[in-house]
Amino acid sequence: MEREVKLFTEDTMKDMGKRIQDARKNKGFKAIDFADIIGIGKDQLSRIENGRVVCKLEYIYVIAQYLEISTDYLLYGKEKYKVSDELIATRNIEKKLQIIRLLNEL
């Protein structure tokens, strides 16, 4: 089965910048303050939000955390992969059981 793969274009950069700007404003961050938080200048944040430059991966990582949004949302505009609470709980139980087994082996 063939998958459609989108290329990273100027429109992609503009869309991602708009999502960053909208999320920043929704969280009540001023541009100057948010730029400071993520470790870039206000002008650079403006260029990212206006789609004039590519946002580096390390900034996407930090932006997503501070704005409490997923990197999938930043990149694609939607939650591409959503992990259910049940799956998270299952993983936690499995990890705890692994730790218990390891401790019992000591």
Number of C-alpha atoms within 10 A of each C-alpha: 3 4 5 6 6 8 8 10 11 13 12 17 20 19 19 24 25 18 18 24 20 13 19 19 14 10 12 11 15 13 18 14 12 20 18 13 14 16 12 13 16 16 12 14 24 17 16 21 24 17 20 15 16 17 17 9 10 9 14 17 14 15 22 17 12 14 17 12 14 20 19 14 16 21 19 15 15 12 14 12 9 9 9 9 9 9 10 11 11 12 12 12 12 12 12 12 12 12 12 11 11 10 9 8 7 5
